[in-house]
Amino acid sequence: MSYILTYTKTKFYPLQPVSADIKIEDIAHSLSLMTRANGHFKHFYSVAQHAINCYKEAKSRGCSERVQLGCLLHDASESYISDLTRPVKGQLSEYFTIEEKLQRLIYEKYGLGDLTEEEKHRIKDVDDALLYFEFIELMGIPVFDTPPEKYMEHDFSQRDFANVESEFIYIFNRLTQEQRGFSSVGIDGCRGGWIAVNITDAGFEVEMYKSVEEICSKYADSDSLLVDMPIGLPEHVKDIRPDSEARTYLSGRTSCIFNTPCRQAVYEEDYFKASQINKHYMGKGLSEITGDVS
């Protein structure tokens, strides 16, 4: 088999990579689960966490956002071809060719195909600095005779995988916002989770998620996040409701907007008591199947 199956279920061909198949979700997810130092640190410390620290170091050094993005993505090729320890990698010249080709394509995809030698040098300096201080913190051993400069303190603790993945995507979105252009996300609940439709200058994409938090993390820098859910809960029948107001604009389709229960009812665990409470405050009971006002 000449391809790998990625986190987004994309068939990716590492030896013949295609730009359209490169997805930041795959890179962030894979690197957040991939360990640095071949797993020999005192606790799990991911490549994604290393990349985030490199980005933060570059930012504190006053580097351009291009260099900051380069630092975040400098190990992105590893998400598709993994990594090898330096002694082994040095014996496999073909690996360097594959790695360089893939990393160059990733940089090109995200607007860094024209990195100057000076910018590449800055990225390498930051990478080496983090390497040094990671080994000091997590191994207690210096890997260079002369300690490199460090412009800030970094978090080398063992972090939750999903949290690191979300932060990686958040930083990426912030750094690439200008080139991504307009983005507006519509969100609605569905069976099995939540569905999000992201509308951009280039078109749209539709994906399902387990939680609203995942959506907010992925699209943190979108121009708007529009949730198709009533906002707030009524406490009295006279309260002005967005769901009631919306019906005035949807002649013939008012049934597609559900009434929400009152605030007093949602804290009641027993259905019948909740229905009675809702009827007392709102004049209507609750549907036993859906919990909607009926």
GIGI-V111474 format. One record per residue. RES is the residue in three letters. SS is DSSP state (H for helix, E for strand, L for the rest). PHI is phi in radians with two decimals (none if undefined). D_CENTER is the distance of its C-alpha to the mean C-alpha in Angstrom with 1 decimal. Layout:
# GIGI-V111474
[[RES SS PHI D_CENTER] [RES SS PHI D_CENTER]]
This chain:
# GIGI-V111474
[[MET L none 29.2] [SER L -1.71 27.8] [TYR L -2.26 24.2] [ILE E -1.99 21.3] [LEU E -1.74 19.2] [THR L -1.55 15.5] [TYR L -1.00 12.7] [THR L -1.52 12.7] [LYS L 1.17 16.5] [THR L -1.52 17.2] [LYS E -1.43 20.5] [PHE E -1.92 20.0] [TYR L -1.82 23.2] [PRO H -1.06 22.8] [LEU H -1.50 26.4] [GLN H -2.38 26.2] [PRO L -1.19 22.6] [VAL L -2.07 21.9] [SER H -0.95 19.5] [ALA H -1.11 18.5] [ASP H -1.47 17.3] [ILE L -1.41 14.8] [LYS L -2.30 11.3] [ILE H -1.11 8.2] [GLU H -1.10 6.6] [ASP H -1.19 9.8] [ILE H -1.09 10.0] [ALA H -1.11 7.0] [HIS H -1.15 8.3] [SER H -1.10 11.8] [LEU H -1.18 12.0] [SER H -1.25 10.7] [LEU L -1.86 13.7] [MET L -1.80 16.0] [THR E -1.48 18.6] [ARG H -1.41 20.2] [ALA H 0.99 24.1] [ASN H 1.01 24.4] [GLY H 1.48 23.9] [HIS L -1.71 26.8] [PHE L -1.23 25.4] [LYS L -1.23 26.6] [HIS L -2.62 23.3] [PHE L -1.12 20.0] [TYR L -2.48 18.1] [SER E -1.51 15.4] [VAL H -1.12 15.1] [ALA H -1.13 11.5] [GLN H -1.15 13.1] [HIS H -1.04 16.0] [ALA H -1.12 14.0] [ILE H -1.11 12.5] [ASN H -1.12 16.1] [CYS H -1.11 17.5] [TYR H -1.03 15.5] [LYS H -1.16 16.9] [GLU H -1.14 20.3] [ALA H -1.10 20.5] [LYS H -1.13 19.7] [SER H -1.19 22.4] [ARG L -1.43 24.8] [GLY L 1.42 24.6] [CYS L -1.21 23.3] [SER L -1.13 22.3] [GLU H -1.15 18.7] [ARG H -1.11 19.4] [VAL H -1.19 20.2] [GLN H -1.03 17.2] [LEU H -1.16 14.9] [GLY H -1.05 17.4] [CYS H -1.15 17.0] [LEU H -1.12 13.2] [LEU H -1.81 13.9] [HIS L -1.15 17.4] [ASP L -1.91 16.8] [ALA L -1.05 14.5] [SER L -1.07 17.6] [GLU H -1.12 17.8] [SER H -1.18 15.0] [TYR H -1.90 17.7] [ILE H -2.20 20.9] [SER L 1.09 20.2] [ASP L -2.42 22.4] [LEU L -2.19 26.0] [THR L -1.12 27.9] [ARG H -0.99 29.7] [PRO H -1.08 33.2] [VAL H -1.29 32.4] [LYS H -1.02 30.2] [GLY L -1.12 33.2] [GLN L -1.64 35.4] [LEU L -2.09 33.3] [SER H -1.06 33.6] [GLU H -1.14 32.1] [TYR H -1.06 28.8] [PHE H -1.06 28.6] [THR H -1.13 29.3] [ILE H -1.12 26.6] [GLU H -1.11 24.0] [GLU H -1.11 25.2] [LYS H -1.09 25.2] [LEU H -1.23 21.6] [GLN H -1.13 20.3] [ARG H -1.10 22.3] [LEU H -1.15 20.9] [ILE H -1.13 17.3] [TYR H -1.04 18.5] [GLU H -1.08 20.5] [LYS H -1.02 17.7] [TYR L -1.89 15.8] [GLY L 1.40 19.1] [LEU L -2.06 20.2] [GLY L -1.20 23.0] [ASP L -1.92 25.6] [LEU L -0.98 24.8] [THR L -1.40 28.1] [GLU H -1.11 29.7] [GLU H -1.12 29.4] [GLU H -1.15 25.7] [LYS H -1.10 25.4] [HIS H -1.13 27.7] [ARG H -1.12 25.6] [ILE H -1.09 22.5] [LYS H -1.12 24.8] [ASP H -1.05 26.3] [VAL H -1.15 23.1] [ASP H -1.03 22.1] [ASP H -1.15 25.7] [ALA H -1.10 25.6] [LEU H -1.17 22.6] [LEU H -0.99 24.3] [TYR H -1.07 27.4] [PHE H -1.30 26.1] [GLU H -1.14 24.0] [PHE H -1.21 27.2] [ILE H -1.12 29.2] [GLU H -1.30 27.0] [LEU H -1.81 26.2] [MET L -2.26 29.4] [GLY L 1.31 31.9] [ILE L -2.31 32.9] [PRO L -1.41 32.8] [VAL L -1.72 32.1] [PHE L -2.18 33.7] [ASP L -1.17 37.2] [THR L -1.93 36.1] [PRO L -1.08 33.1] [PRO L -1.33 30.8] [GLU L -1.27 29.9] [LYS L -2.39 27.1] [TYR L -1.69 26.2] [MET L -2.80 24.2] [GLU L -1.48 23.7] [HIS L -2.07 20.6] [ASP L -1.59 19.1] [PHE L -1.88 20.1] [SER L -1.29 20.0] [GLN L -1.40 18.6] [ARG L -1.92 15.3] [ASP L -1.14 13.5] [PHE H -0.98 11.4] [ALA H -1.10 8.6] [ASN H -1.15 8.8] [VAL H -1.14 8.6] [GLU H -1.04 5.7] [SER H -1.13 3.7] [GLU H -1.14 6.3] [PHE H -1.00 6.1] [ILE H -1.17 3.5] [TYR H -1.05 5.6] [ILE H -1.10 8.5] [PHE H -1.01 8.4] [ASN H -1.07 8.4] [ARG H -1.15 11.1] [LEU H -1.29 13.0] [THR L -1.92 13.2] [GLN H -1.00 13.8] [GLU H -1.11 17.5] [GLN H -1.35 17.4] [ARG H -1.37 15.1] [GLY L 1.29 17.7] [PHE L -1.18 17.9] [SER E -2.63 15.3] [SER E -2.31 16.2] [VAL E -1.99 14.5] [GLY E -1.72 17.0] [ILE E -2.19 16.3] [ASP E -2.57 18.9] [GLY E -1.30 19.7] [CYS E -2.63 21.0] [ARG L -1.09 22.5] [GLY L 1.64 20.1] [GLY E 2.62 17.2] [TRP E -2.36 15.8] [ILE E -2.03 15.8] [ALA E -2.20 14.0] [VAL E -2.01 15.7] [ASN E -1.75 14.2] [ILE E -1.75 17.3] [THR E -2.25 17.4] [ASP L -1.05 20.3] [ALA L -1.57 20.1] [GLY E 2.54 20.0] [PHE E -2.61 17.8] [GLU E -2.38 15.4] [VAL E -2.19 15.6] [GLU E -2.51 13.4] [MET E -1.79 13.9] [TYR E -2.40 11.8] [LYS L -1.41 13.4] [SER L -2.57 12.6] [VAL H -1.15 12.2] [GLU H -1.02 10.0] [GLU H -1.06 7.2] [ILE H -1.15 8.2] [CYS H -1.09 8.6] [SER H -1.21 5.2] [LYS H -1.14 4.1] [TYR L -1.89 7.6] [ALA L -1.02 8.4] [ASP L -1.82 10.8] [SER L -1.18 12.5] [ASP L -1.16 16.2] [SER E -2.75 16.4] [LEU E -2.12 15.1] [LEU E -1.94 18.2] [VAL E -1.71 18.6] [ASP L -1.44 21.7] [MET L -2.51 23.0] [PRO L -1.04 26.0] [ILE L -1.66 25.2] [GLY L 1.37 27.2] [LEU L -2.23 30.1] [PRO L -1.28 33.8] [GLU L -2.09 36.4] [HIS L -2.70 39.5] [VAL L -1.08 40.6] [LYS L -1.50 41.3] [ASP L -1.11 37.7] [ILE L -1.31 36.2] [ARG L -2.02 33.3] [PRO H -1.13 30.7] [ASP H -1.19 31.2] [SER H -1.18 35.0] [GLU H -1.12 34.7] [ALA H -1.13 32.5] [ARG H -1.08 35.3] [THR L -1.19 37.6] [TYR L -1.77 35.5] [LEU L -2.15 35.2] [SER L -1.05 38.8] [GLY L 1.49 39.3] [ARG L -2.26 35.7] [THR H -1.12 35.8] [SER H -1.21 35.3] [CYS H -1.40 31.7] [ILE L -1.87 30.9] [PHE L -1.53 31.2] [ASN L -1.31 32.9] [THR L -1.80 31.2] [PRO L -1.21 33.1] [CYS L -1.29 34.4] [ARG H -1.03 32.8] [GLN H -1.12 35.8] [ALA H -1.40 35.3] [VAL H -1.22 31.7] [TYR L -1.56 32.6] [GLU L -1.63 35.4] [GLU L -1.34 34.6] [ASP L -1.46 37.8] [TYR H -1.04 37.5] [PHE H -1.11 41.1] [LYS H -1.17 41.1] [ALA H -1.08 37.9] [SER H -1.14 39.6] [GLN H -1.13 42.7] [ILE H -1.08 40.9] [ASN H -1.12 39.1] [LYS H -1.15 42.5] [HIS H -1.13 44.1] [TYR H -1.55 41.7] [MET H -1.95 40.6] [GLY L 1.47 43.6] [LYS L -2.44 41.7] [GLY L -1.45 40.7] [LEU E -2.05 37.4] [SER L -1.19 36.9] [GLU L -1.21 36.8] [ILE L -1.38 34.6] [THR L -1.87 31.8] [GLY L 1.43 32.5] [ASP L -1.35 32.9] [VAL E -1.26 35.9] [SER L -2.39 38.9]]
